[in-house]
Amino acid sequence: MIREADEKDLKGLLELYLHLHETRVPETDEKLKNTWNKILGNSDYHLIVAEENGKIVSSCTCIVVPNLTRGGLPYALDENVVTHTDYRGRHLASACLEYAGKIAEENDCYKIMLITGFHDPKTHDFYRNAGYSSDGKTAYYRLIKEVNWKA
């Protein structure tokens, strides 16, 4: 089942992120609880999950960004696309991205942006097959803080 995350999903998401780039599940402290509540309370922030047998096995984030250009049309940013290693190859991340696309369309977004740090050609093929293009745009980012989690 593909759906948006709710308050009960924090632990499952944090465990899933071990299959993205995290090396440990963070402690549930006040900072984490505040961040989780900000996410849940932001109508422009959509945490999409694929759930099987009560377990979150794939996810992506879709953020709708208000915009003053392009006739005031917003754009969307997809981020943190991940599938549990044991569930890969079953089109779950594709389904999450498709759900994100529907959110973008419903919010009248004119584009969806996605940046990946993975250099594996299979990753790039996956995004192209999901309808994303790297033609005509160059992505840049500025790293503000290096975050290295220790197990």
N, CA, C and O atoms as a GROMACS GRO file, in nm:
protein
  604
    1MET      N    1   0.084  -0.117   0.000
    1MET     CA    2   0.000   0.000   0.000
    1MET      C    3   0.089   0.125   0.000
    1MET      O    4   0.184   0.134   0.078
    2ILE      N    5   0.058   0.220  -0.088
    2ILE     CA    6   0.129   0.347  -0.094
    2ILE      C    7   0.041   0.451  -0.026
    2ILE      O    8  -0.078   0.462  -0.056
    3ARG      N    9   0.100   0.527   0.066
    3ARG     CA   10   0.023   0.626   0.141
    3ARG      C   11   0.118   0.731   0.198
    3ARG      O   12   0.240   0.718   0.187
    4GLU      N   13   0.061   0.832   0.258
    4GLU     CA   14   0.144   0.930   0.328
    4GLU      C   15   0.166   0.883   0.472
    4GLU      O   16   0.078   0.822   0.534
    5ALA      N   17   0.284   0.912   0.522
    5ALA     CA   18   0.320   0.871   0.658
    5ALA      C   19   0.232   0.944   0.759
    5ALA      O   20   0.183   1.054   0.734
    6ASP      N   21   0.215   0.880   0.874
    6ASP     CA   22   0.144   0.944   0.984
    6ASP      C   23   0.226   0.928   1.112
    6ASP      O   24   0.337   0.873   1.109
    7GLU      N   25   0.172   0.974   1.223
    7GLU     CA   26   0.248   0.982   1.348
    7GLU      C   27   0.307   0.849   1.393
    7GLU      O   28   0.409   0.848   1.462
    8LYS      N   29   0.247   0.738   1.357
    8LYS     CA   30   0.296   0.607   1.404
    8LYS      C   31   0.416   0.556   1.322
    8LYS      O   32   0.474   0.454   1.357
    9ASP      N   33   0.454   0.625   1.216
    9ASP     CA   34   0.553   0.574   1.121
    9ASP      C   35   0.698   0.615   1.147
    9ASP      O   36   0.787   0.572   1.074
   10LEU      N   37   0.724   0.695   1.248
   10LEU     CA   38   0.860   0.745   1.270
   10LEU      C   39   0.962   0.633   1.282
   10LEU      O   40   1.063   0.634   1.212
   11LYS      N   41   0.938   0.537   1.370
   11LYS     CA   42   1.034   0.428   1.392
   11LYS      C   43   1.060   0.351   1.263
   11LYS      O   44   1.176   0.322   1.230
   12GLY      N   45   0.956   0.317   1.189
   12GLY     CA   46   0.972   0.244   1.065
   12GLY      C   47   1.051   0.320   0.961
   12GLY      O   48   1.131   0.262   0.888
   13LEU      N   49   1.030   0.451   0.953
   13LEU     CA   50   1.106   0.533   0.859
   13LEU      C   51   1.253   0.540   0.898
   13LEU      O   52   1.341   0.526   0.813
   14LEU      N   53   1.279   0.560   1.025
   14LEU     CA   54   1.418   0.567   1.071
   14LEU      C   55   1.492   0.436   1.045
   14LEU      O   56   1.610   0.437   1.009
   15GLU      N   57   1.423   0.325   1.061
   15GLU     CA   58   1.484   0.195   1.031
   15GLU      C   59   1.506   0.178   0.881
   15GLU      O   60   1.608   0.123   0.839
   16LEU      N   61   1.412   0.226   0.799
   16LEU     CA   62   1.427   0.219   0.654
   16LEU      C   63   1.547   0.302   0.608
   16LEU      O   64   1.617   0.260   0.516
   17TYR      N   65   1.570   0.416   0.669
   17TYR     CA   66   1.680   0.502   0.628
   17TYR      C   67   1.817   0.437   0.646
   17TYR      O   68   1.917   0.487   0.593
   18LEU      N   69   1.823   0.327   0.720
   18LEU     CA   70   1.949   0.251   0.727
   18LEU      C   71   1.984   0.193   0.590
   18LEU      O   72   2.099   0.157   0.566
   19HIS      N   73   1.886   0.184   0.501
   19HIS     CA   74   1.909   0.132   0.366
   19HIS      C   75   1.935   0.245   0.266
   19HIS      O   76   1.947   0.221   0.146
   20LEU      N   77   1.943   0.366   0.315
   20LEU     CA   78   1.973   0.483   0.232
   20LEU      C   79   2.118   0.524   0.255
   20LEU      O   80   2.204   0.501   0.169
   21HIS      N   81   2.144   0.583   0.369
   21HIS     CA   82   2.282   0.622   0.401
   21HIS      C   83   2.310   0.631   0.550
   21HIS      O   84   2.423   0.655   0.591
   22GLU      N   85   2.209   0.612   0.631
   22GLU     CA   86   2.230   0.618   0.775
   22GLU      C   87   2.297   0.490   0.823
   22GLU      O   88   2.283   0.384   0.762
   23THR      N   89   2.370   0.500   0.933
   23THR     CA   90   2.437   0.382   0.987
   23THR      C   91   2.381   0.341   1.123
   23THR      O   92   2.420   0.239   1.180
   24ARG      N   93   2.289   0.422   1.174
   24ARG     CA   94   2.224   0.389   1.300
   24ARG      C   95   2.092   0.462   1.308
   24ARG      O   96   2.071   0.564   1.242
   25VAL      N   97   2.003   0.409   1.388
   25VAL     CA   98   1.876   0.477   1.415
   25VAL      C   99   1.903   0.577   1.527
   25VAL      O  100   1.952   0.538   1.633
   26PRO      N  101   1.871   0.704   1.506
   26PRO     CA  102   1.899   0.803   1.610
   26PRO      C  103   1.810   0.785   1.732
   26PRO      O  104   1.702   0.726   1.724
   27GLU      N  105   1.857   0.836   1.843
   27GLU     CA  106   1.777   0.834   1.966
   27GLU      C  107   1.654   0.923   1.946
   27GLU      O  108   1.661   1.026   1.880
   28THR      N  109   1.543   0.883   2.004
   28THR     CA  110   1.422   0.964   1.997
   28THR      C  111   1.428   1.068   2.108
   28THR      O  112   1.375   1.048   2.218
   29ASP      N  113   1.494   1.180   2.077
   29ASP     CA  114   1.507   1.288   2.174
   29ASP      C  115   1.412   1.402   2.135
   29ASP      O  116   1.335   1.390   2.040
   30GLU      N  117   1.418   1.511   2.209
   30GLU     CA  118   1.327   1.623   2.185
   30GLU      C  119   1.348   1.682   2.046
   30GLU      O  120   1.252   1.719   1.979
   31LYS      N  121   1.473   1.693   2.002
   31LYS     CA  122   1.502   1.748   1.870
   31LYS      C  123   1.435   1.664   1.761
   31LYS      O  124   1.372   1.717   1.669
   32LEU      N  125   1.448   1.532   1.771
   32LEU     CA  126   1.387   1.443   1.673
   32LEU      C  127   1.235   1.453   1.678
   32LEU      O  128   1.170   1.459   1.574
   33LYS      N  129   1.178   1.455   1.797
   33LYS     CA  130   1.032   1.468   1.810
   33LYS      C  131   0.983   1.599   1.751
   33LYS      O  132   0.880   1.602   1.684
   34ASN      N  133   1.057   1.708   1.775
   34ASN     CA  134   1.019   1.839   1.720
   34ASN      C  135   1.025   1.838   1.568
   34ASN      O  136   0.936   1.892   1.502
   35THR      N  137   1.129   1.778   1.514
   35THR     CA  138   1.142   1.769   1.368
   35THR      C  139   1.027   1.688   1.310
   35THR      O  140   0.967   1.727   1.211
   36TRP      N  141   0.997   1.575   1.372
   36TRP     CA  142   0.888   1.489   1.325
   36TRP      C  143   0.756   1.565   1.328
   36TRP      O  144   0.677   1.556   1.234
   37ASN      N  145   0.731   1.639   1.436
   37ASN     CA  146   0.607   1.716   1.446
   37ASN      C  147   0.600   1.828   1.342
   37ASN      O  148   0.493   1.857   1.290
   38LYS      N  149   0.715   1.891   1.312
   38LYS     CA  150   0.719   1.994   1.207
   38LYS      C  151   0.683   1.932   1.072
   38LYS      O  152   0.605   1.990   0.995
   39ILE      N  153   0.738   1.817   1.044
   39ILE     CA  154   0.710   1.748   0.917
   39ILE      C  155   0.562   1.716   0.909
   39ILE      O  156   0.497   1.746   0.809
   40LEU      N  157   0.508   1.655   1.012
   40LEU     CA  158   0.367   1.615   1.011
   40LEU      C  159   0.273   1.735   1.004
   40LEU      O  160   0.163   1.726   0.950
   41GLY      N  161   0.317   1.848   1.059
   41GLY     CA  162   0.232   1.967   1.062
   41GLY      C  163   0.244   2.056   0.940
   41GLY      O  164   0.174   2.157   0.930
   42ASN      N  165   0.332   2.022   0.845
   42ASN     CA  166   0.354   2.105   0.728
   42ASN      C  167   0.278   2.047   0.609
   42ASN      O  168   0.312   1.939   0.560
   43SER      N  169   0.176   2.118   0.564
   43SER     CA  170   0.093   2.066   0.456
   43SER      C  171   0.166   2.061   0.321
   43SER      O  172   0.116   1.999   0.227
   44ASP      N  173   0.281   2.124   0.310
   44ASP     CA  174   0.360   2.119   0.187
   44ASP      C  175   0.464   2.007   0.191
   44ASP      O  176   0.534   1.984   0.092
   45TYR      N  177   0.476   1.938   0.302
   45TYR     CA  178   0.576   1.832   0.321
   45TYR      C  179   0.504   1.698   0.320
   45TYR      O  180   0.419   1.671   0.405
   46HIS      N  181   0.538   1.614   0.221
   46HIS     CA  182   0.469   1.486   0.205
   46HIS      C  183   0.571   1.373   0.216
   46HIS      O  184   0.659   1.359   0.131
   47LEU      N  185   0.558   1.293   0.318
   47LEU     CA  186   0.643   1.175   0.337
   47LEU      C  187   0.562   1.056   0.288
   47LEU      O  188   0.465   1.015   0.352
   48ILE      N  189   0.603   1.001   0.176
   48ILE     CA  190   0.528   0.893   0.112
   48ILE      C  191   0.593   0.760   0.147
   48ILE      O  192   0.716   0.748   0.143
   49VAL      N  193   0.513   0.662   0.182
   49VAL     CA  194   0.566   0.532   0.220
   49VAL      C  195   0.496   0.420   0.145
   49VAL      O  196   0.378   0.429   0.110
   50ALA      N  197   0.571   0.314   0.120
   50ALA     CA  198   0.514   0.187   0.073
   50ALA      C  199   0.520   0.093   0.191
   50ALA      O  200   0.625   0.073   0.252
   51GLU      N  201   0.406   0.036   0.223
   51GLU     CA  202   0.395  -0.052   0.340
   51GLU      C  203   0.352  -0.191   0.294
   51GLU      O  204   0.260  -0.207   0.214
   52GLU      N  205   0.420  -0.290   0.347
   52GLU     CA  206   0.382  -0.429   0.322
   52GLU      C  207   0.380  -0.504   0.454
   52GLU      O  208   0.478  -0.502   0.529
   53ASN      N  209   0.269  -0.569   0.482
   53ASN     CA  210   0.253  -0.645   0.606
   53ASN      C  211   0.289  -0.563   0.730
   53ASN      O  212   0.352  -0.613   0.823
   54GLY      N  213   0.248  -0.436   0.730
   54GLY     CA  214   0.272  -0.350   0.844
   54GLY      C  215   0.411  -0.293   0.854
   54GLY      O  216   0.443  -0.225   0.952
   55LYS      N  217   0.496  -0.318   0.755
   55LYS     CA  218   0.635  -0.270   0.758
   55LYS      C  219   0.656  -0.169   0.646
   55LYS      O  220   0.614  -0.191   0.533
   56ILE      N  221   0.720  -0.057   0.679
   56ILE     CA  222   0.755   0.042   0.578
   56ILE      C  223   0.878  -0.007   0.505
   56ILE      O  224   0.984  -0.027   0.565
   57VAL      N  225   0.864  -0.028   0.373
   57VAL     CA  226   0.973  -0.089   0.296
   57VAL      C  227   1.026   0.001   0.186
   57VAL      O  228   1.128  -0.031   0.124
   58SER      N  229   0.961   0.113   0.160
   58SER     CA  230   1.009   0.209   0.062
   58SER      C  231   0.950   0.344   0.096
   58SER      O  232   0.845   0.354   0.160
   59SER      N  233   1.019   0.450   0.052
   59SER     CA  234   0.971   0.584   0.085
   59SER      C  235   1.036   0.688  -0.004
   59SER      O  236   1.140   0.664  -0.065
   60CYS      N  237   0.972   0.802  -0.012
   60CYS     CA  238   1.032   0.922  -0.068
   60CYS      C  239   0.964   1.043  -0.005
   60CYS      O  240   0.854   1.033   0.049
   61THR      N  241   1.031   1.154  -0.013
   61THR     CA  242   0.978   1.280   0.037
   61THR      C  243   0.944   1.367  -0.083
   61THR      O  244   1.020   1.372  -0.180
   62CYS      N  245   0.832   1.434  -0.078
   62CYS     CA  246   0.792   1.531  -0.181
   62CYS      C  247   0.754   1.660  -0.109
   62CYS      O  248   0.661   1.664  -0.029
   63ILE      N  249   0.828   1.766  -0.139
   63ILE     CA  250   0.801   1.895  -0.078
   63ILE      C  251   0.752   1.990  -0.187
   63ILE      O  252   0.818   2.006  -0.290
   64VAL      N  253   0.638   2.052  -0.165
   64VAL     CA  254   0.583   2.151  -0.257
   64VAL      C  255   0.636   2.287  -0.214
   64VAL      O  256   0.617   2.329  -0.099
   65VAL      N  257   0.702   2.357  -0.307
   65VAL     CA  258   0.767   2.484  -0.276
   65VAL      C  259   0.690   2.599  -0.342
   65VAL      O  260   0.683   2.605  -0.465
   66PRO      N  261   0.633   2.690  -0.263
   66PRO     CA  262   0.568   2.806  -0.321
   66PRO      C  263   0.670   2.887  -0.403
   66PRO      O  264   0.790   2.885  -0.373
   67ASN      N  265   0.622   2.957  -0.505
   67ASN     CA  266   0.714   3.018  -0.600
   67ASN      C  267   0.655   3.148  -0.653
   67ASN      O  268   0.534   3.157  -0.675
   68LEU      N  269   0.739   3.247  -0.674
   68LEU     CA  270   0.693   3.374  -0.728
   68LEU      C  271   0.717   3.387  -0.879
   68LEU      O  272   0.668   3.481  -0.941
   69THR      N  273   0.792   3.292  -0.938
   69THR     CA  274   0.813   3.295  -1.082
   69THR      C  275   0.718   3.196  -1.149
   69THR      O  276   0.638   3.131  -1.081
   70ARG      N  277   0.727   3.184  -1.280
   70ARG     CA  278   0.643   3.090  -1.356
   70ARG      C  279   0.494   3.111  -1.327
   70ARG      O  280   0.418   3.015  -1.310
   71GLY      N  281   0.456   3.238  -1.321
   71GLY     CA  282   0.315   3.269  -1.297
   71GLY      C  283   0.268   3.231  -1.158
   71GLY      O  284   0.149   3.213  -1.136
   72GLY      N  285   0.360   3.218  -1.064
   72GLY     CA  286   0.326   3.182  -0.928
   72GLY      C  287   0.303   3.033  -0.908
   72GLY      O  288   0.256   2.990  -0.802
   73LEU      N  289   0.338   2.954  -1.011
   73LEU     CA  290   0.321   2.809  -0.996
   73LEU      C  291   0.430   2.753  -0.904
   73LEU      O  292   0.547   2.788  -0.919
   74PRO      N  293   0.393   2.667  -0.811
   74PRO     CA  294   0.493   2.605  -0.724
   74PRO      C  295   0.570   2.497  -0.800
   74PRO      O  296   0.533   2.458  -0.911
   75TYR      N  297   0.676   2.450  -0.739
   75TYR     CA  298   0.748   2.334  -0.790
   75TYR      C  299   0.762   2.235  -0.674
   75TYR      O  300   0.739   2.270  -0.559
   76ALA      N  301   0.800   2.113  -0.707
   76ALA     CA  302   0.815   2.011  -0.604
   76ALA      C  303   0.960   1.963  -0.601
   76ALA      O  304   1.030   1.968  -0.703
   77LEU      N  305   1.002   1.918  -0.487
   77LEU     CA  306   1.134   1.862  -0.467
   77LEU      C  307   1.117   1.722  -0.410
   77LEU      O  308   1.057   1.705  -0.303
   78ASP      N  309   1.169   1.622  -0.481
   78ASP     CA  310   1.167   1.484  -0.430
   78ASP      C  311   1.303   1.453  -0.370
   78ASP      O  312   1.406   1.492  -0.426
   79GLU      N  313   1.304   1.384  -0.258
   79GLU     CA  314   1.427   1.359  -0.184
   79GLU      C  315   1.413   1.230  -0.106
   79GLU      O  316   1.303   1.178  -0.088
   80ASN      N  317   1.526   1.177  -0.060
   80ASN     CA  318   1.530   1.059   0.028
   80ASN      C  319   1.451   0.941  -0.028
   80ASN      O  320   1.369   0.880   0.041
   81VAL      N  321   1.477   0.909  -0.154
   81VAL     CA  322   1.414   0.794  -0.219
   81VAL      C  323   1.490   0.669  -0.174
   81VAL      O  324   1.611   0.659  -0.194
   82VAL      N  325   1.419   0.574  -0.115
   82VAL     CA  326   1.486   0.456  -0.061
   82VAL      C  327   1.391   0.337  -0.059
   82VAL      O  328   1.271   0.351  -0.037
   83THR      N  329   1.448   0.220  -0.082
   83THR     CA  330   1.376   0.094  -0.066
   83THR      C  331   1.463  -0.001   0.016
   83THR      O  332   1.583  -0.011  -0.006
   84HIS      N  333   1.400  -0.069   0.109
   84HIS     CA  334   1.469  -0.170   0.188
   84HIS      C  335   1.536  -0.269   0.093
   84HIS      O  336   1.476  -0.309  -0.006
   85THR      N  337   1.658  -0.308   0.123
   85THR     CA  338   1.736  -0.396   0.036
   85THR      C  339   1.659  -0.523  -0.002
   85THR      O  340   1.666  -0.568  -0.117
   86ASP      N  341   1.588  -0.581   0.092
   86ASP     CA  342   1.516  -0.706   0.066
   86ASP      C  343   1.394  -0.688  -0.025
   86ASP      O  344   1.337  -0.787  -0.071
   87TYR      N  345   1.354  -0.564  -0.051
   87TYR     CA  346   1.233  -0.539  -0.129
   87TYR      C  347   1.263  -0.470  -0.263
   87TYR      O  348   1.170  -0.431  -0.334
   88ARG      N  349   1.388  -0.454  -0.296
   88ARG     CA  350   1.424  -0.384  -0.421
   88ARG      C  351   1.385  -0.467  -0.543
   88ARG      O  352   1.375  -0.589  -0.536
   89GLY      N  353   1.364  -0.397  -0.653
   89GLY     CA  354   1.327  -0.462  -0.778
   89GLY      C  355   1.179  -0.491  -0.791
   89GLY      O  356   1.137  -0.558  -0.885
   90ARG      N  357   1.099  -0.441  -0.698
   90ARG     CA  358   0.954  -0.467  -0.699
   90ARG      C  359   0.874  -0.341  -0.733
   90ARG      O  360   0.752  -0.339  -0.717
   91HIS      N  361   0.941  -0.238  -0.781
   91HIS     CA  362   0.878  -0.114  -0.826
   91HIS      C  363   0.813  -0.034  -0.714
   91HIS      O  364   0.723   0.046  -0.740
   92LEU      N  365   0.857  -0.054  -0.592
   92LEU     CA  366   0.798   0.017  -0.479
   92LEU      C  367   0.841   0.164  -0.478
   92LEU      O  368   0.758   0.252  -0.453
   93ALA      N  369   0.968   0.190  -0.504
   93ALA     CA  370   1.015   0.330  -0.509
   93ALA      C  371   0.950   0.401  -0.628
   93ALA      O  372   0.916   0.518  -0.618
   94SER      N  373   0.934   0.331  -0.737
   94SER     CA  374   0.865   0.390  -0.854
   94SER      C  375   0.723   0.429  -0.816
   94SER      O  376   0.675   0.535  -0.855
   95ALA      N  377   0.656   0.344  -0.740
   95ALA     CA  378   0.520   0.374  -0.697
   95ALA      C  379   0.518   0.494  -0.602
   95ALA      O  380   0.427   0.577  -0.609
   96CYS      N  381   0.617   0.505  -0.516
   96CYS     CA  382   0.625   0.622  -0.427
   96CYS      C  383   0.647   0.749  -0.508
   96CYS      O  384   0.584   0.852  -0.481
   97LEU      N  385   0.735   0.743  -0.609
   97LEU     CA  386   0.759   0.859  -0.693
   97LEU      C  387   0.636   0.894  -0.776
   97LEU      O  388   0.609   1.012  -0.801
   98GLU      N  389   0.563   0.794  -0.819
   98GLU     CA  390   0.438   0.820  -0.893
   98GLU      C  391   0.338   0.892  -0.803
   98GLU      O  392   0.271   0.986  -0.846
   99TYR      N  393   0.329   0.849  -0.679
   99TYR     CA  394   0.241   0.914  -0.581
   99TYR      C  395   0.286   1.059  -0.562
   99TYR      O  396   0.203   1.150  -0.554
  100ALA      N  397   0.418   1.080  -0.554
  100ALA     CA  398   0.472   1.216  -0.540
  100ALA      C  399   0.433   1.300  -0.662
  100ALA      O  400   0.401   1.418  -0.649
  101GLY      N  401   0.437   1.240  -0.780
  101GLY     CA  402   0.397   1.310  -0.900
  101GLY      C  403   0.252   1.354  -0.896
  101GLY      O  404   0.218   1.463  -0.943
  102LYS      N  405   0.167   1.270  -0.840
  102LYS     CA  406   0.026   1.306  -0.828
  102LYS      C  407   0.007   1.423  -0.730
  102LYS      O  408  -0.075   1.511  -0.753
  103ILE      N  409   0.085   1.421  -0.623
  103ILE     CA  410   0.081   1.533  -0.528
  103ILE      C  411   0.123   1.661  -0.599
  103ILE      O  412   0.059   1.765  -0.583
  104ALA      N  413   0.231   1.654  -0.677
  104ALA     CA  414   0.279   1.772  -0.750
  104ALA      C  415   0.172   1.823  -0.847
  104ALA      O  416   0.149   1.943  -0.857
  105GLU      N  417   0.108   1.732  -0.917
  105GLU     CA  418   0.002   1.771  -1.011
  105GLU      C  419  -0.116   1.834  -0.938
  105GLU      O  420  -0.168   1.937  -0.981
  106GLU      N  421  -0.158   1.773  -0.827
  106GLU     CA  422  -0.271   1.825  -0.750
  106GLU      C  423  -0.242   1.965  -0.695
  106GLU      O  424  -0.334   2.044  -0.673
  107ASN      N  425  -0.113   1.994  -0.672
  107ASN     CA  426  -0.073   2.125  -0.619
  107ASN      C  427  -0.032   2.221  -0.730
  107ASN      O  428   0.023   2.327  -0.703
  108ASP      N  429  -0.060   2.183  -0.855
  108ASP     CA  430  -0.036   2.268  -0.972
  108ASP      C  431   0.112   2.303  -0.990
  108ASP      O  432   0.145   2.409  -1.042
  109CYS      N  433   0.200   2.212  -0.948
  109CYS     CA  434   0.344   2.235  -0.967
  109CYS      C  435   0.378   2.229  -1.116
  109CYS      O  436   0.316   2.153  -1.192
  110TYR      N  437   0.475   2.308  -1.156
  110TYR     CA  438   0.515   2.305  -1.297
  110TYR      C  439   0.632   2.211  -1.320
  110TYR      O  440   0.660   2.176  -1.435
  111LYS      N  441   0.702   2.169  -1.215
  111LYS     CA  442   0.811   2.073  -1.230
  111LYS      C  443   0.838   2.004  -1.096
  111LYS      O  444   0.796   2.049  -0.990
  112ILE      N  445   0.908   1.892  -1.107
  112ILE     CA  446   0.959   1.822  -0.989
  112ILE      C  447   1.110   1.813  -1.006
  112ILE      O  448   1.159   1.773  -1.111
  113MET      N  449   1.182   1.849  -0.902
  113MET     CA  450   1.328   1.838  -0.905
  113MET      C  451   1.371   1.723  -0.814
  113MET      O  452   1.308   1.695  -0.712
  114LEU      N  453   1.479   1.659  -0.853
  114LEU     CA  454   1.535   1.550  -0.775
  114LEU      C  455   1.686   1.550  -0.800
  114LEU      O  456   1.730   1.560  -0.914
  115ILE      N  457   1.762   1.541  -0.694
  115ILE     CA  458   1.908   1.532  -0.705
  115ILE      C  459   1.950   1.404  -0.635
  115ILE      O  460   1.903   1.374  -0.526
  116THR      N  461   2.039   1.328  -0.698
  116THR     CA  462   2.092   1.209  -0.634
  116THR      C  463   2.243   1.222  -0.620
  116THR      O  464   2.311   1.278  -0.706
  117GLY      N  465   2.293   1.170  -0.512
  117GLY     CA  466   2.437   1.165  -0.490
  117GLY      C  467   2.498   1.032  -0.533
  117GLY      O  468   2.619   1.014  -0.526
  118PHE      N  469   2.412   0.941  -0.576
  118PHE     CA  470   2.460   0.810  -0.620
  118PHE      C  471   2.507   0.818  -0.764
  118PHE      O  472   2.442   0.881  -0.847
  119HIS      N  473   2.619   0.755  -0.794
  119HIS     CA  474   2.678   0.762  -0.927
  119HIS      C  475   2.662   0.633  -1.006
  119HIS      O  476   2.708   0.623  -1.120
  120ASP      N  477   2.598   0.536  -0.947
  120ASP     CA  478   2.574   0.409  -1.014
  120ASP      C  479   2.481   0.432  -1.133
  120ASP      O  480   2.374   0.490  -1.117
  121PRO      N  481   2.520   0.387  -1.254
  121PRO     CA  482   2.433   0.406  -1.371
  121PRO      C  483   2.294   0.345  -1.352
  121PRO      O  484   2.198   0.394  -1.411
  122LYS      N  485   2.281   0.240  -1.271
  122LYS     CA  486   2.150   0.181  -1.246
  122LYS      C  487   2.058   0.280  -1.174
  122LYS      O  488   1.937   0.284  -1.199
  123THR      N  489   2.115   0.360  -1.085
  123THR     CA  490   2.036   0.461  -1.015
  123THR      C  491   1.985   0.564  -1.114
  123THR      O  492   1.868   0.603  -1.109
  124HIS      N  493   2.072   0.608  -1.203
  124HIS     CA  494   2.032   0.709  -1.302
  124HIS      C  495   1.929   0.651  -1.399
  124HIS      O  496   1.836   0.721  -1.439
  125ASP      N  497   1.946   0.525  -1.437
  125ASP     CA  498   1.848   0.459  -1.523
  125ASP      C  499   1.712   0.451  -1.453
  125ASP      O  500   1.608   0.471  -1.516
  126PHE      N  501   1.715   0.421  -1.322
  126PHE     CA  502   1.591   0.414  -1.245
  126PHE      C  503   1.515   0.546  -1.252
  126PHE      O  504   1.395   0.548  -1.277
  127TYR      N  505   1.586   0.657  -1.229
  127TYR     CA  506   1.520   0.787  -1.231
  127TYR      C  507   1.470   0.823  -1.371
  127TYR      O  508   1.362   0.879  -1.385
  128ARG      N  509   1.548   0.792  -1.473
  128ARG     CA  510   1.503   0.818  -1.610
  128ARG      C  511   1.377   0.736  -1.641
  128ARG      O  512   1.282   0.787  -1.700
  129ASN      N  513   1.376   0.609  -1.600
  129ASN     CA  514   1.259   0.524  -1.622
  129ASN      C  515   1.137   0.572  -1.544
  129ASN      O  516   1.023   0.542  -1.581
  130ALA      N  517   1.161   0.645  -1.436
  130ALA     CA  518   1.051   0.700  -1.356
  130ALA      C  519   1.003   0.835  -1.412
  130ALA      O  520   0.914   0.898  -1.355
  131GLY      N  521   1.064   0.880  -1.524
  131GLY     CA  522   1.018   1.001  -1.589
  131GLY      C  523   1.100   1.125  -1.562
  131GLY      O  524   1.064   1.234  -1.607
  132TYR      N  525   1.211   1.112  -1.491
  132TYR     CA  526   1.297   1.226  -1.462
  132TYR      C  527   1.402   1.239  -1.571
  132TYR      O  528   1.441   1.140  -1.634
  133SER      N  529   1.446   1.361  -1.594
  133SER     CA  530   1.545   1.387  -1.698
  133SER      C  531   1.660   1.469  -1.642
  133SER      O  532   1.639   1.556  -1.557
  134SER      N  533   1.780   1.441  -1.688
  134SER     CA  534   1.894   1.524  -1.652
  134SER      C  535   1.935   1.613  -1.769
  134SER      O  536   2.036   1.682  -1.763
  135ASP      N  537   1.856   1.612  -1.874
  135ASP     CA  538   1.884   1.694  -1.991
  135ASP      C  539   1.846   1.840  -1.964
  135ASP      O  540   1.742   1.868  -1.904
  136GLY      N  541   1.931   1.929  -2.007
  136GLY     CA  542   1.898   2.071  -2.003
  136GLY      C  543   1.915   2.141  -1.870
  136GLY      O  544   1.898   2.262  -1.862
  137LYS      N  545   1.948   2.069  -1.766
  137LYS     CA  546   1.966   2.132  -1.634
  137LYS      C  547   2.098   2.084  -1.575
  137LYS      O  548   2.144   1.973  -1.603
  138THR      N  549   2.158   2.166  -1.494
  138THR     CA  550   2.276   2.129  -1.418
  138THR      C  551   2.244   2.151  -1.272
  138THR      O  552   2.200   2.259  -1.233
  139ALA      N  553   2.264   2.050  -1.191
  139ALA     CA  554   2.233   2.061  -1.049
  139ALA      C  555   2.361   2.096  -0.972
  139ALA      O  556   2.467   2.039  -0.996
  140TYR      N  557   2.348   2.189  -0.881
  140TYR     CA  558   2.455   2.224  -0.789
  140TYR      C  559   2.398   2.218  -0.649
  140TYR      O  560   2.278   2.237  -0.628
  141TYR      N  561   2.484   2.194  -0.556
  141TYR     CA  562   2.442   2.201  -0.416
  141TYR      C  563   2.559   2.254  -0.336
  141TYR      O  564   2.674   2.246  -0.380
  142ARG      N  565   2.530   2.305  -0.221
  142ARG     CA  566   2.633   2.356  -0.131
  142ARG      C  567   2.614   2.285   0.002
  142ARG      O  568   2.513   2.302   0.069
  143LEU      N  569   2.712   2.205   0.038
  143LEU     CA  570   2.705   2.131   0.164
  143LEU      C  571   2.737   2.226   0.279
  143LEU      O  572   2.843   2.288   0.283
  144ILE      N  573   2.646   2.237   0.371
  144ILE     CA  574   2.662   2.326   0.486
  144ILE      C  575   2.731   2.254   0.601
  144ILE      O  576   2.814   2.313   0.671
  145LYS      N  577   2.697   2.130   0.621
  145LYS     CA  578   2.751   2.054   0.733
  145LYS      C  579   2.766   1.908   0.693
  145LYS      O  580   2.671   1.847   0.645
  146GLU      N  581   2.883   1.855   0.712
  146GLU     CA  582   2.907   1.712   0.689
  146GLU      C  583   2.852   1.635   0.808
  146GLU      O  584   2.885   1.666   0.923
  147VAL      N  585   2.768   1.536   0.781
  147VAL     CA  586   2.709   1.458   0.888
  147VAL      C  587   2.754   1.314   0.873
  147VAL      O  588   2.722   1.248   0.774
  148ASN      N  589   2.827   1.266   0.969
  148ASN     CA  590   2.872   1.127   0.971
  148ASN      C  591   2.818   1.061   1.096
  148ASN      O  592   2.858   1.096   1.208
  149TRP      N  593   2.729   0.967   1.077
  149TRP     CA  594   2.674   0.893   1.191
  149TRP      C  595   2.768   0.779   1.225
  149TRP      O  596   2.817   0.710   1.136
  150LYS      N  597   2.792   0.761   1.351
  150LYS     CA  598   2.875   0.649   1.395
  150LYS      C  599   2.786   0.543   1.456
  150LYS      O  600   2.696   0.573   1.534
  151ALA      N  601   2.812   0.420   1.420
  151ALA     CA  602   2.730   0.308   1.470
  151ALA      C  603   2.747   0.289   1.618
  151ALA      O  604   2.686   0.200   1.676
   0.00000   0.00000   0.00000
